[in-house]
Amino acid sequence: MVHVGSVTVCFPKFEVKEKVSVTKEQLFKIFRDCDKNNDGRLDKEELKEAFRVLGSWGPSIRAHRAIHHCDNNLDGVIDDQEISLLLSYADQQGYKVAYKHSVM
């Protein structure tokens, strides 16, 4: 509300979407949630889904690159020993998510 002389002007409350960086904890949760068969390992399809959730323009390519950068034992999946490398790799990509908040 703004008072101008004897007139009061009311502005509606609205939401603003800002893009904020994804934390490593949020990345971990996204990757964990995309482990559809709950085997504790992420294959290329699960990684592709995670990068799609993160808003990647090329999730298939990003999944391939993640396996290339993080799969130290060359078994084609990201396991518990390699997840920290995956989190660092994804963090370096600078993903952001929309954050809503109200403004008066």
PAGU-856855 format. One record per atom (N, C-alpha, C): x, y, z; residue in one letter; atom name. Coordinates in Angstrom, 3 decimals, decimal comma. Example, Ala and Ser with C-alpha at 12.3 -4.5 7.8 and 13.67 -1.06 7.14 Angstrom:
BEGIN
<<13,190; -5,690; 7,800>; A; N>
<<12,300; -4,500; 7,800>; A; CA>
<<13,200; -3,300; 7,800>; A; C>
<<12,850; -2,250; 7,080>; S; N>
<<13,670; -1,060; 7,140>; S; CA>
<<12,900; 0,030; 7,870>; S; C>
***
This chain:
BEGIN
<<0,828; -1,166; 0,000>; M; N>
<<0,000; 0,000; 0,000>; M; CA>
<<0,880; 1,240; 0,000>; M; C>
<<0,459; 2,212; -0,783>; V; N>
<<1,158; 3,488; -0,824>; V; CA>
<<0,127; 4,580; -0,619>; V; C>
<<0,426; 5,508; 0,282>; H; N>
<<-0,472; 6,632; 0,529>; H; CA>
<<0,063; 7,847; -0,205>; H; C>
<<-0,781; 8,408; -1,072>; V; N>
<<-0,425; 9,614; -1,812>; V; CA>
<<-1,511; 10,637; -1,505>; V; C>
<<-1,194; 11,578; -0,620>; G; N>
<<-2,216; 12,538; -0,203>; G; CA>
<<-3,356; 11,799; 0,476>; G; C>
<<-4,586; 12,005; -0,028>; S; N>
<<-5,748; 11,334; 0,555>; S; CA>
<<-6,099; 10,043; -0,175>; S; C>
<<-5,248; 9,645; -1,117>; V; N>
<<-5,506; 8,438; -1,901>; V; CA>
<<-4,573; 7,317; -1,447>; V; C>
<<-5,138; 6,143; -1,315>; T; N>
<<-4,336; 4,964; -0,981>; T; CA>
<<-4,343; 4,038; -2,183>; T; C>
<<-3,160; 3,689; -2,633>; V; N>
<<-3,025; 2,799; -3,779>; V; CA>
<<-2,560; 1,444; -3,257>; V; C>
<<-3,305; 0,403; -3,621>; C; N>
<<-2,941; -0,952; -3,216>; C; CA>
<<-2,321; -1,675; -4,398>; C; C>
<<-1,187; -2,256; -4,165>; F; N>
<<-0,532; -3,059; -5,183>; F; CA>
<<-0,731; -4,525; -4,839>; F; C>
<<-1,066; -5,320; -5,815>; P; N>
<<-1,246; -6,746; -5,516>; P; CA>
<<0,091; -7,402; -5,192>; P; C>
<<0,007; -8,405; -4,378>; K; N>
<<1,184; -9,207; -4,056>; K; CA>
<<1,480; -10,097; -5,258>; K; C>
<<2,720; -10,232; -5,644>; F; N>
<<3,045; -11,100; -6,765>; F; CA>
<<4,313; -11,876; -6,458>; F; C>
<<4,494; -12,948; -7,208>; E; N>
<<5,670; -13,793; -7,002>; E; CA>
<<6,738; -13,455; -8,017>; E; C>
<<7,966; -13,482; -7,549>; V; N>
<<9,117; -13,246; -8,409>; V; CA>
<<9,916; -14,544; -8,455>; V; C>
<<10,283; -14,939; -9,653>; K; N>
<<11,139; -16,123; -9,790>; K; CA>
<<12,562; -15,667; -10,034>; K; C>
<<13,427; -16,097; -9,179>; E; N>
<<14,851; -15,825; -9,342>; E; CA>
<<15,545; -17,154; -9,582>; E; C>
<<16,665; -17,101; -10,245>; K; N>
<<17,469; -18,304; -10,425>; K; CA>
<<18,562; -18,286; -9,370>; K; C>
<<18,624; -19,376; -8,612>; V; N>
<<19,653; -19,492; -7,585>; V; CA>
<<20,468; -20,750; -7,850>; V; C>
<<21,708; -20,717; -7,463>; S; N>
<<22,599; -21,856; -7,683>; S; CA>
<<22,144; -23,065; -6,875>; S; C>
<<22,355; -24,215; -7,451>; V; N>
<<22,030; -25,476; -6,786>; V; CA>
<<23,200; -25,844; -5,879>; V; C>
<<22,904; -26,211; -4,641>; T; N>
<<23,963; -26,622; -3,715>; T; CA>
<<24,349; -28,080; -3,988>; T; C>
<<25,484; -28,485; -3,462>; K; N>
<<25,896; -29,885; -3,624>; K; CA>
<<24,918; -30,831; -2,930>; K; C>
<<24,321; -30,389; -1,827>; E; N>
<<23,326; -31,215; -1,145>; E; CA>
<<22,098; -31,416; -2,042>; E; C>
<<21,669; -30,341; -2,725>; Q; N>
<<20,539; -30,461; -3,643>; Q; CA>
<<20,900; -31,343; -4,837>; Q; C>
<<22,111; -31,195; -5,340>; L; N>
<<22,555; -32,052; -6,438>; L; CA>
<<22,522; -33,515; -6,020>; L; C>
<<23,024; -33,799; -4,819>; F; N>
<<23,044; -35,165; -4,324>; F; CA>
<<21,625; -35,740; -4,278>; F; C>
<<20,678; -34,953; -3,784>; K; N>
<<19,292; -35,420; -3,700>; K; CA>
<<18,716; -35,677; -5,099>; K; C>
<<18,993; -34,804; -6,040>; I; N>
<<18,503; -34,990; -7,412>; I; CA>
<<19,070; -36,279; -8,003>; I; C>
<<20,365; -36,487; -7,860>; F; N>
<<20,979; -37,707; -8,386>; F; CA>
<<20,428; -38,943; -7,685>; F; C>
<<20,303; -38,882; -6,372>; R; N>
<<19,770; -40,017; -5,618>; R; CA>
<<18,329; -40,332; -6,050>; R; C>
<<17,523; -39,298; -6,236>; D; N>
<<16,129; -39,496; -6,660>; D; CA>
<<16,033; -40,088; -8,063>; D; C>
<<17,050; -39,885; -8,880>; C; N>
<<17,037; -40,413; -10,252>; C; CA>
<<17,593; -41,834; -10,338>; C; C>
<<18,032; -42,379; -9,219>; D; N>
<<18,465; -43,784; -9,172>; D; CA>
<<17,203; -44,645; -9,085>; D; C>
<<16,576; -44,868; -10,228>; K; N>
<<15,254; -45,495; -10,289>; K; CA>
<<15,222; -46,929; -9,784>; K; C>
<<16,291; -47,684; -9,960>; N; N>
<<16,288; -49,071; -9,497>; N; CA>
<<16,915; -49,225; -8,107>; N; C>
<<17,270; -48,104; -7,491>; N; N>
<<17,799; -48,080; -6,116>; N; CA>
<<18,973; -49,026; -5,887>; N; C>
<<19,855; -49,115; -6,880>; D; N>
<<21,026; -49,978; -6,712>; D; CA>
<<22,251; -49,201; -6,221>; D; C>
<<22,081; -47,896; -5,970>; G; N>
<<23,191; -47,084; -5,479>; G; CA>
<<24,172; -46,677; -6,561>; G; C>
<<23,815; -46,960; -7,824>; R; N>
<<24,671; -46,597; -8,957>; R; CA>
<<23,811; -45,860; -9,982>; R; C>
<<24,433; -44,949; -10,705>; L; N>
<<23,731; -44,185; -11,736>; L; CA>
<<24,243; -44,586; -13,108>; L; C>
<<23,346; -45,126; -13,926>; D; N>
<<23,724; -45,447; -15,301>; D; CA>
<<23,432; -44,244; -16,193>; D; C>
<<23,716; -44,373; -17,473>; K; N>
<<23,580; -43,237; -18,387>; K; CA>
<<22,138; -42,722; -18,445>; K; C>
<<21,156; -43,618; -18,450>; E; N>
<<19,755; -43,182; -18,506>; E; CA>
<<19,346; -42,432; -17,239>; E; C>
<<19,804; -42,908; -16,092>; E; N>
<<19,498; -42,232; -14,829>; E; CA>
<<20,192; -40,872; -14,766>; E; C>
<<21,422; -40,816; -15,238>; L; N>
<<22,132; -39,536; -15,294>; L; CA>
<<21,445; -38,572; -16,249>; L; C>
<<20,991; -39,090; -17,379>; K; N>
<<20,305; -38,247; -18,359>; K; CA>
<<19,053; -37,625; -17,724>; K; C>
<<18,310; -38,414; -16,972>; E; N>
<<17,125; -37,895; -16,292>; E; CA>
<<17,506; -36,825; -15,263>; E; C>
<<18,578; -37,058; -14,517>; A; N>
<<19,025; -36,077; -13,525>; A; CA>
<<19,405; -34,757; -14,196>; A; C>
<<20,133; -34,830; -15,291>; F; N>
<<20,519; -33,592; -15,982>; F; CA>
<<19,310; -32,921; -16,636>; F; C>
<<18,317; -33,702; -17,026>; R; N>
<<17,063; -33,124; -17,540>; R; CA>
<<16,369; -32,351; -16,411>; R; C>
<<16,318; -32,948; -15,215>; V; N>
<<15,724; -32,284; -14,050>; V; CA>
<<16,462; -30,973; -13,749>; V; C>
<<17,764; -30,989; -13,927>; L; N>
<<18,577; -29,790; -13,671>; L; CA>
<<18,441; -28,731; -14,765>; L; C>
<<17,751; -29,069; -15,854>; G; N>
<<17,527; -28,080; -16,909>; G; CA>
<<18,598; -28,057; -17,983>; G; C>
<<19,380; -29,107; -18,084>; S; N>
<<20,416; -29,164; -19,110>; S; CA>
<<19,795; -29,116; -20,500>; S; C>
<<20,425; -28,390; -21,402>; W; N>
<<19,950; -28,299; -22,785>; W; CA>
<<20,280; -29,566; -23,556>; W; C>
<<21,259; -30,305; -23,111>; G; N>
<<21,659; -31,545; -23,760>; G; CA>
<<21,899; -32,628; -22,725>; G; C>
<<20,843; -33,146; -22,084>; P; N>
<<21,048; -34,093; -20,985>; P; CA>
<<21,752; -35,384; -21,403>; P; C>
<<21,548; -35,838; -22,619>; S; N>
<<22,208; -37,062; -23,071>; S; CA>
<<23,716; -36,848; -23,180>; S; C>
<<24,086; -35,730; -23,773>; I; N>
<<25,515; -35,396; -23,900>; I; CA>
<<26,133; -35,172; -22,525>; I; C>
<<25,402; -34,465; -21,657>; R; N>
<<25,915; -34,181; -20,310>; R; CA>
<<26,121; -35,485; -19,540>; R; C>
<<25,190; -36,455; -19,683>; A; N>
<<25,329; -37,750; -19,011>; A; CA>
<<26,571; -38,484; -19,518>; A; C>
<<26,757; -38,463; -20,837>; H; N>
<<27,936; -39,101; -21,427>; H; CA>
<<29,219; -38,470; -20,891>; H; C>
<<29,246; -37,138; -20,840>; R; N>
<<30,444; -36,436; -20,349>; R; CA>
<<30,675; -36,715; -18,862>; R; C>
<<29,587; -36,818; -18,093>; A; N>
<<29,722; -37,106; -16,659>; A; CA>
<<30,363; -38,476; -16,453>; A; C>
<<29,915; -39,467; -17,217>; I; N>
<<30,515; -40,798; -17,105>; I; CA>
<<31,984; -40,745; -17,520>; I; C>
<<32,276; -40,025; -18,589>; H; N>
<<33,660; -39,888; -19,051>; H; CA>
<<34,553; -39,268; -17,971>; H; C>
<<34,050; -38,229; -17,289>; H; N>
<<34,857; -37,514; -16,288>; H; CA>
<<34,907; -38,215; -14,935>; H; C>
<<33,876; -38,981; -14,573>; C; N>
<<33,750; -39,451; -13,196>; C; CA>
<<33,865; -40,958; -13,001>; C; C>
<<33,747; -41,739; -14,061>; D; N>
<<33,751; -43,204; -13,935>; D; CA>
<<35,189; -43,727; -13,904>; D; C>
<<35,800; -43,671; -12,724>; N; N>
<<37,213; -44,057; -12,592>; N; CA>
<<37,485; -45,526; -12,872>; N; C>
<<36,554; -46,414; -12,521>; N; N>
<<36,802; -47,844; -12,713>; N; CA>
<<36,269; -48,359; -14,057>; N; C>
<<35,769; -47,450; -14,878>; L; N>
<<35,350; -47,747; -16,255>; L; CA>
<<34,299; -48,859; -16,364>; L; C>
<<33,376; -48,895; -15,378>; D; N>
<<32,313; -49,895; -15,450>; D; CA>
<<31,030; -49,345; -16,079>; D; C>
<<31,062; -48,086; -16,513>; G; N>
<<29,925; -47,499; -17,226>; G; CA>
<<28,859; -46,887; -16,351>; G; C>
<<29,078; -46,882; -15,040>; V; N>
<<28,121; -46,280; -14,107>; V; CA>
<<28,880; -45,451; -13,068>; V; C>
<<28,134; -44,582; -12,393>; I; N>
<<28,696; -43,805; -11,290>; I; CA>
<<28,256; -44,487; -10,005>; I; C>
<<29,230; -44,964; -9,219>; D; N>
<<28,904; -45,662; -7,973>; D; CA>
<<29,223; -44,767; -6,770>; D; C>
<<29,064; -45,323; -5,572>; D; N>
<<29,269; -44,549; -4,340>; D; CA>
<<30,658; -43,935; -4,236>; D; C>
<<31,673; -44,626; -4,744>; Q; N>
<<33,038; -44,100; -4,665>; Q; CA>
<<33,250; -42,943; -5,655>; Q; C>
<<32,396; -42,818; -6,648>; E; N>
<<32,571; -41,796; -7,693>; E; CA>
<<31,578; -40,639; -7,577>; E; C>
<<30,637; -40,734; -6,631>; I; N>
<<29,591; -39,716; -6,529>; I; CA>
<<30,156; -38,337; -6,208>; I; C>
<<31,210; -38,268; -5,403>; S; N>
<<31,785; -36,947; -5,084>; S; CA>
<<32,361; -36,293; -6,336>; S; C>
<<32,942; -37,102; -7,230>; L; N>
<<33,425; -36,556; -8,509>; L; CA>
<<32,259; -36,042; -9,350>; L; C>
<<31,151; -36,778; -9,346>; L; N>
<<29,964; -36,361; -10,089>; L; CA>
<<29,400; -35,058; -9,531>; L; C>
<<29,345; -34,943; -8,218>; L; N>
<<28,842; -33,714; -7,599>; L; CA>
<<29,720; -32,523; -7,957>; L; C>
<<31,026; -32,718; -7,933>; S; N>
<<31,947; -31,629; -8,316>; S; CA>
<<31,773; -31,266; -9,781>; S; C>
<<31,654; -32,289; -10,629>; Y; N>
<<31,461; -32,055; -12,068>; Y; CA>
<<30,173; -31,259; -12,309>; Y; C>
<<29,076; -31,699; -11,705>; A; N>
<<27,788; -31,021; -11,904>; A; CA>
<<27,827; -29,613; -11,323>; A; C>
<<28,482; -29,454; -10,176>; D; N>
<<28,592; -28,136; -9,549>; D; CA>
<<29,344; -27,158; -10,452>; D; C>
<<30,372; -27,636; -11,145>; Q; N>
<<31,148; -26,784; -12,054>; Q; CA>
<<30,319; -26,298; -13,244>; Q; C>
<<29,236; -27,006; -13,568>; Q; N>
<<28,398; -26,619; -14,700>; Q; CA>
<<27,532; -25,402; -14,373>; Q; C>
<<27,399; -25,084; -13,085>; G; N>
<<26,695; -23,872; -12,675>; G; CA>
<<25,181; -23,932; -12,824>; G; C>
<<24,579; -25,078; -12,571>; Y; N>
<<23,126; -25,189; -12,692>; Y; CA>
<<22,430; -24,292; -11,685>; Y; C>
<<21,285; -23,774; -12,106>; K; N>
<<20,468; -22,918; -11,244>; K; CA>
<<19,032; -23,403; -11,320>; K; C>
<<18,299; -23,161; -10,237>; V; N>
<<16,887; -23,516; -10,205>; V; CA>
<<16,075; -22,269; -9,889>; V; C>
<<14,815; -22,283; -10,326>; A; N>
<<13,930; -21,152; -10,054>; A; CA>
<<13,531; -21,165; -8,586>; A; C>
<<13,557; -20,012; -7,990>; Y; N>
<<13,179; -19,833; -6,591>; Y; CA>
<<12,098; -18,777; -6,571>; Y; C>
<<10,947; -19,104; -6,009>; K; N>
<<9,837; -18,143; -5,954>; K; CA>
<<9,801; -17,468; -4,594>; K; C>
<<9,531; -16,173; -4,615>; H; N>
<<9,252; -15,488; -3,361>; H; CA>
<<8,270; -14,366; -3,642>; H; C>
<<7,524; -13,996; -2,615>; S; N>
<<6,474; -12,978; -2,777>; S; CA>
<<7,054; -11,598; -2,558>; S; C>
<<6,515; -10,640; -3,303>; V; N>
<<6,933; -9,250; -3,191>; V; CA>
<<5,679; -8,413; -3,014>; V; C>
<<5,733; -7,447; -2,121>; M; N>
<<4,577; -6,553; -1,933>; M; CA>
<<4,770; -5,313; -2,755>; M; C>
***
